[in-house]
Structure formats: C-alpha cells, structure tokens
C-alpha cells in the first residue's frame, strides 16, 4: 500500500510532522526540517498542504509549497 502525504507541518523547533489522508502520522518523512525537506518536496503530491506552526498555541499557518 502506498502512503500519500496529505499535510506537512514545520514546528517552531524545526521538527517536521507529516500526515496522510487518514490523519495518521508518516514517521519515515518526519524529522529535522533540513534533513527531511528535500525528500518531502520530492514525494509530496501537488495537493499537499504545507504549514508552519509559529508557536505551539496559535493556529498553523499554511504556506505555498515554494515558501515551505
């Protein structure tokens, strides 16, 4: 079964969380931003939602793929 990336969130500490269509985390894509960024951008479909969580209390801001 192929797992498709649906959403990606960069946290304030530069860790990245990645979720599929069922809102389950995809551990093989998670880690430090600089270490997983290229792999995620390579494998993520065009409709993937990219976000940045500026702090752990506010809403997650969505960003264009090019700015993530």
C-alpha positions in Angstrom: 0.0 0.0 0.0 1.3 3.4 -1.0 1.0 6.1 1.7 0.4 9.6 0.3 1.5 12.7 2.0 -1.5 14.9 2.7 -0.2 17.6 5.1 3.2 18.7 6.4 3.8 20.9 9.4 7.1 22.6 10.4 7.2 23.2 14.2 9.0 26.1 16.0 11.8 23.8 17.0 12.4 22.8 13.3 10.9 19.4 13.7 8.5 18.3 10.9 5.3 16.4 11.3 3.8 14.6 8.2 0.2 13.2 7.9 -1.6 11.0 5.3 -5.3 11.2 4.2 -6.4 9.3 7.3 -4.6 11.9 9.5 -2.1 9.3 10.6 1.5 10.3 11.0 4.1 9.1 8.5 7.2 8.6 10.6 9.6 7.9 7.6 9.2 11.5 6.5 9.4 13.1 9.9 12.5 14.6 11.5 14.6 17.8 11.4 13.5 20.2 8.7 16.9 20.4 7.0 17.1 16.6 6.9 13.6 15.8 5.5 12.7 18.8 3.4 14.0 17.6 0.0 12.5 14.1 0.4 9.1 15.6 1.3 9.1 18.1 -1.6 10.1 15.3 -3.9 7.5 12.8 -2.8 4.6 15.1 -1.8 1.7 15.3 -4.4 0.8 18.8 -5.7 -2.3 19.0 -3.4 -0.3 18.5 -0.2 -0.9 21.2 2.4 2.3 22.8 3.8 2.2 24.6 7.1 4.3 26.3 9.7 3.4 26.3 13.4 4.8 29.6 14.6 4.2 28.7 18.3 2.6 25.8 19.9 -0.5 27.7 21.0 -1.6 29.5 17.7 -3.2 28.1 14.6 -1.0 26.6 12.0 -0.3 29.0 9.0 -0.4 27.4 5.6 2.3 28.3 3.1 2.8 27.8 -0.6 4.9 24.8 -1.3 7.7 27.1 -2.7 7.9 29.0 0.6 7.9 26.0 2.9 
